[in-house]
């Protein structure tokens, strides 16, 4: 229960200021979080949220201002110092070593030498009790994004924090998993743990949080009681203008099949991976097909097969505009008009240490004709990157800045924009608005709808059911490497999709019935 009256705040920030070249990320921010309070931090991508919480956690040092912990002035020089006084953080971009096991990663984030056997038992106990099951011996590189997020959360919970900072914690969870997470957070709140909660899912802010602080352009805008606001009013406070929902301007007609998958069966080549069994679907001109599913049910393997990172021995398993692409590599598929947005934007979708211009070149050099006699067309590449930044409102000082200098939402806008501007025939997008603010999410959704209505076929793989119902024409569910029949939105409810995602199968006929407009 939050302490809404007087008393000493668990955490108080006074005049926190942080500047970068060309950017004032935090401009004299004040913030109070009471014991047991679940406090939302809201703002657009680039509003200064990530910088502020990194200062609280000791990753960054403020240029000005002070931090008080239970009334005492403190200096949080690094994350170890933060954890020592009782601050834990779950980052949006995971701090994990891919080649290590779950247990080894958790041990690295804890103080002192660990009894690994005892730690493994605690991981199993805590993860299961909070509905976030983990296998301690699995290597991190075999896990989905959702499973990796569980590691970060469980690692924090094992350290009994007094303040838990959570950055987009439900972005890769099903509604049922998210509700289990909320139960966990409410229990921690009732035990006196303060929670600083960052999310762009405004309905869950309303359902979960006691207070909300809104930032815009690095400045404090207001504080409110989110239970007394609507999701729309919260979004409009964040962006400072009216919010428009995405619109389907015209009915989807029965266009030609652009992407056709028939009996796609692939054995995963990684330990604990998911085998794909007889995957069947098709996406037509003008259509958006959504694929829902709990993390770790074959999404990674399906996306890898569609992008060309994994090849199928069956030449007819994947067809693009009537041509077999099952044995083609990613570049050859791109040359035929396939664009791809992977689920891991920092590492898979971009090279963190490379500039935005260089990252634009990586996927667009062939389609956008950015090579000249074997040399990079630097002028054309710069124009392409600047076009992405301008048209997709990517908040950055310039295209010479690196991918890892952007906030998560701005990097997502850049990667989606990079693919959309290649004018693809088919685009496959994983988690298109993960970590993206309400205004940017609406823009990305509208962009995908417009792309479909201009003649492309769009495949969206996401665990955000609100997102899938907002933009899809049909939805299918992937579970344990099998795909259900795609169903029109009017034929299925969010609750039914959620149950299918949670393992209540009823997967339907193995071969999808052709879509008729």
Residue, then its C-alpha position, 0 to 999 in steps of 0.5 A: x500500500x502506498x503512503x499517500x500522506x506525510x512521512x519520509x520518501x523512500x527516494x527523493x530527487x531534487x534538481x537532477x540535471x544531465x546534459x549531453x552534446x546537443x541534448x539536455x536529457x534531464x532539466x532540473x527534475x524533482x521526484x518523490x517516491x514513498x515506501x510501498x508506492x508504485x510510481x509510474x514514470x511516463x513520457x515520449x521516447x527521448x523524454x529523459x526517462x532512461x537517463x533519469x533511472x540510470x542516474x538513480x541506479x548509478x549507471x550515470x552521474x548527474x551534472x547537478x542535483x541531489x539524491x536522498x534515500x530515506x531522507x539522507x543525502x546519498x551518492x550512488x556512484x555505480x550499480x553496486x552502490x545502488x544494489x547495496x542500499x536496496x535499489x534493483x533495476x530491470x533494464x529494457x535492454x538486457x545486461x546478460x552474457x549470451x554464452x553463459x547459463x541463466x544461473x551464471x548470469x544471475x550470480x554475476x549480478x549478485x554480491x559475493x561468492x555464490x553457492x551455485x547449487x543453492x542459487x539454482x534452487x532459489x532461482x527455481x523457487x522464486x521464478x516459479x512462485x512469481x509465475x516466471x519459470x526459468x531453467x537455471x542450466x539453460x544458456x542465455x543465447x537459446x532463450x527468447x526475449x521474453x525469457x531473457x526478461x524473466x532473468x532480469x526480473x528474478x535477479x532483482x527479486x533475489x536481492x530483496x530490493x527496497x526500490x525496484x525500477x522496472x523498464x517496460x516489464x510486460x512488453x513481451x508478456x501475454x495478458x495472463x503473464x502480465x496479470x501474474x506480474x501485477x500480482x507480484x508487484x502488488x504483493x511487493x508494494x504491500x510489503x513496503x517495496x517501492x516500485x518505479x514503473x516505466x511503461x508505454x502500456x497506459x491501461x496497465x499504468x491505470x490498473x497498477x500505479x498509485x501516482x504518475x510523473x510525466x516528463x516531456x523534452x527532459x522536463x517535469x510536466x506534471x504529476x497525476x493520479x493515473x486511476x483518475x485519468x483515461x489512457x488517452x488523457x495520459x497519452x496526450x499529457x505525454x505527447x502534448x497534443x491530441x492522439x489519433x488511433x490508427x485507421x484502416x482507410x479501405x476494406x481489404x480485398x482478396x489480393x494475390x498471395x505474396x507470402x506463402x508458407x506450406x508445411x514448413x518443418x524445421x528442427x531447431x539447431x540449438x539446445x532447448x530450441x523449439x522445432x517447427x512442425x507443419x507451419x502453414x499460412x499465407x499473406x496477401x496483398x493489402x493484408x496484415x496477418x498477426x501471429x501471437x504467442x508466448x515467448x519461446x514457442x517457436x517465434x525465433x525459429x519461425x522468424x529465422x526461417x522467414x528471414x533466411x538465417x535458417x534454410x529449409x530443405x523443402x524448396x516449396x516451403x516458403x514462396x515469395x510472389x510465386x518464387x521459391x525462397x526457401x534456400x535463399x540467403x537473407x540478401x537474396x530474399x531482400x533483393x526480391x522484396x522482403x524486408x525484416x524487422x527482428x525482435x532484438x533491435x540492439x544487436x540483431x536489428x542494429x550494430x550498437x557501436x555503428x552510426x545510424x548512417x552505417x546501420x541504414x546501409x547494412x540492410x538497405x545497400x542493395x535495395x536502395x542502390x547505395x553501392x557504386x562499383x564496389x564502393x559505398x555511396x556515402x552521400x546516398x547513404x547519408x540521405x537515406x539515413x536522414x530521410x529515416x530520421x525525418x520521416x519517422x521522427x527519430x530523436x537524435x542529434x544526428x546520423x553520425x551518432x551510434x545506434x546505442x546512443x538512442x533510446x530504445x523507442x527511437x532505435x525501434x522507429x529507426x529500424x522500422x523506418x529503415x525497412x519501410x522506406x525500402x518499399x518492400x513487397x513483403x515485410x515481416x515485423x517482430x514486436x513493432x512497438x516494443x518500448x515505443x511511446x503511444x504517439x510513436x506506436x500509433x504512427x508505426x501502426x498507421x505506417x504498417x496499415x498504409x504499407x499494406x493498403x499500398x499493396x504490400x503484405x505485412x506479417x506481424x509477430x507480437x505478444x501485444x494483443x492490443x497491438x495485433x487487434x488494432x492493426x491485423x486483418x487476421x490473427x493466428x497463434x503459435x504454440x509449441x512450434x505449431x501455428x493455428x489457422x488464421x482467423x478474422x478479427x470478428x471471429x475471435x476474442x482477445x480472451x480466446x487468443x490469450x488462452x491459445x497463447x497460454x497453451x489451451x491449444x485447439x489449433x484447428x486444421x493443420x493447413x490454413x483455409x485460403x482467405x477469401x475477402 
